[in-house]
Amino acid sequence: MNQPYARVNYIQTAVEGEIVCRTTLDRRNRRTAVMRSEVHHEDGRLLVTAIGSYSIFPPRDRPAIPPEH
């Protein structure tokens, strides 16, 4: 069974101003996905990097919900 994995690197802090996170899907197949993210301050400083791998589960069959009358 695949275990999710995430690593976060805190590089700098920001106490005011806007921050932006951008995430990229690096790889995906039927069962796993690998993504990476970067958080930047509005002045361009890199604040955080992250990478994670995640399991993708197939949808489960769910019983139909009867309509309300």
RAJOKA-V646728 format. One record per residue. N is the residue number from 1. RES is the residue in one letter. SS is DSSP state (a for helix, b for strand, c for the rest). OMEGA is omega in degrees with one decimal (none if undefined). Layout:
# RAJOKA-V646728
n:N res:RES ss:SS omega:OMEGA
n:N res:RES ss:SS omega:OMEGA
This chain:
# RAJOKA-V646728
n:1 res:M ss:c omega:179.7
n:2 res:N ss:c omega:176.2
n:3 res:Q ss:c omega:176.0
n:4 res:P ss:c omega:-179.3
n:5 res:Y ss:b omega:175.2
n:6 res:A ss:b omega:176.2
n:7 res:R ss:b omega:-178.5
n:8 res:V ss:b omega:177.7
n:9 res:N ss:b omega:177.6
n:10 res:Y ss:b omega:-172.6
n:11 res:I ss:c omega:180.0
n:12 res:Q ss:c omega:176.6
n:13 res:T ss:c omega:173.6
n:14 res:A ss:c omega:-179.6
n:15 res:V ss:c omega:175.9
n:16 res:E ss:c omega:179.8
n:17 res:G ss:c omega:-179.4
n:18 res:E ss:c omega:172.6
n:19 res:I ss:b omega:-178.7
n:20 res:V ss:b omega:175.6
n:21 res:C ss:b omega:175.5
n:22 res:R ss:b omega:-177.9
n:23 res:T ss:b omega:179.7
n:24 res:T ss:b omega:172.9
n:25 res:L ss:b omega:-176.9
n:26 res:D ss:b omega:-176.0
n:27 res:R ss:b omega:175.5
n:28 res:R ss:b omega:169.4
n:29 res:N ss:c omega:-176.3
n:30 res:R ss:c omega:-172.1
n:31 res:R ss:c omega:-177.8
n:32 res:T ss:b omega:175.0
n:33 res:A ss:b omega:176.5
n:34 res:V ss:b omega:-179.1
n:35 res:M ss:b omega:173.8
n:36 res:R ss:b omega:-177.6
n:37 res:S ss:b omega:171.6
n:38 res:E ss:b omega:175.5
n:39 res:V ss:b omega:-179.6
n:40 res:H ss:b omega:171.8
n:41 res:H ss:b omega:179.9
n:42 res:E ss:c omega:178.4
n:43 res:D ss:c omega:176.0
n:44 res:G ss:c omega:-179.4
n:45 res:R ss:c omega:174.2
n:46 res:L ss:b omega:-177.7
n:47 res:L ss:b omega:-173.3
n:48 res:V ss:b omega:167.1
n:49 res:T ss:b omega:179.2
n:50 res:A ss:b omega:173.4
n:51 res:I ss:b omega:-179.2
n:52 res:G ss:b omega:172.9
n:53 res:S ss:b omega:-171.7
n:54 res:Y ss:b omega:175.9
n:55 res:S ss:b omega:175.5
n:56 res:I ss:c omega:-178.2
n:57 res:F ss:c omega:177.4
n:58 res:P ss:c omega:178.6
n:59 res:P ss:c omega:177.3
n:60 res:R ss:c omega:172.6
n:61 res:D ss:c omega:179.2
n:62 res:R ss:c omega:178.0
n:63 res:P ss:c omega:179.4
n:64 res:A ss:c omega:177.7
n:65 res:I ss:c omega:-179.4
n:66 res:P ss:c omega:179.3
n:67 res:P ss:c omega:176.6
n:68 res:E ss:c omega:179.4
n:69 res:H ss:c omega:none
